[in-house]
Amino acid sequence: MLFVLAVVAALLWIDAPWGWVLVGVAAVIEIGQMMFWFWWGGKRKRAKVGVEAFIGREAVVVLPCRPEGQVRLDGELWQARCEVGADPGQTVTVTAIDGLTLDVVP
């Protein structure tokens, strides 16, 4: 936007060579701004959605997981597998997802 305004101003109101200086400065600012937004966009982490967002989250055991059971995560019941075992009321961490079954560890 700044570049377009600078070109219009250079063509209509500002005499040479200052009009071209204004266009050059505006171009440098626009390029710098574009590079900044590309850099900023590359730094952001991709949003996690779906079940892959569950990895690392904590759940509460509802039915004993020895090794199969159920856990509650975000108010929903999920099938869970815990190789070391977990009792009802215990907090577990989701480590992986296999279909609709959560692999958890205490």
TAURRA-V693257 format. One record per residue. N is the residue number from 1. PHI is phi in whole degrees, 0 to 359 (none if undefined). BURIAL is + if it has 24 or more other C-alpha atoms within 12 Angstrom, else -. Layout:
n->{N,N}
phi->{PHI,PHI}
burial->{BURIAL,BURIAL}
This chain:
n->{1,2,3,4,5,6,7,8,9,10,11,12,13,14,15,16,17,18,19,20,21,22,23,24,25,26,27,28,29,30,31,32,33,34,35,36,37,38,39,40,41,42,43,44,45,46,47,48,49,50,51,52,53,54,55,56,57,58,59,60,61,62,63,64,65,66,67,68,69,70,71,72,73,74,75,76,77,78,79,80,81,82,83,84,85,86,87,88,89,90,91,92,93,94,95,96,97,98,99,100,101,102,103,104,105,106}
phi->{none,297,296,297,297,295,295,299,297,294,283,260,239,255,282,292,271,295,296,288,296,298,296,297,296,297,296,297,296,297,295,297,294,296,296,299,290,295,296,296,294,287,284,293,279,292,294,266,226,81,291,295,285,283,296,94,277,260,227,248,288,255,247,309,259,219,273,262,191,226,231,251,227,55,79,247,271,231,294,221,231,228,296,272,92,209,260,304,90,282,270,233,246,283,252,200,228,236,67,252,250,267,271,230,225,294}
burial->{-,-,+,-,-,+,+,-,-,-,-,-,-,-,-,-,-,-,-,-,-,+,+,-,-,+,-,-,-,-,-,-,-,-,-,-,-,-,-,-,-,-,-,-,-,-,-,-,-,-,-,-,-,+,-,-,+,+,+,+,+,+,+,+,+,-,-,+,+,+,+,+,+,-,-,-,-,+,+,+,+,+,-,-,+,+,+,-,-,-,+,+,+,+,+,-,+,-,-,-,+,+,+,+,+,+}
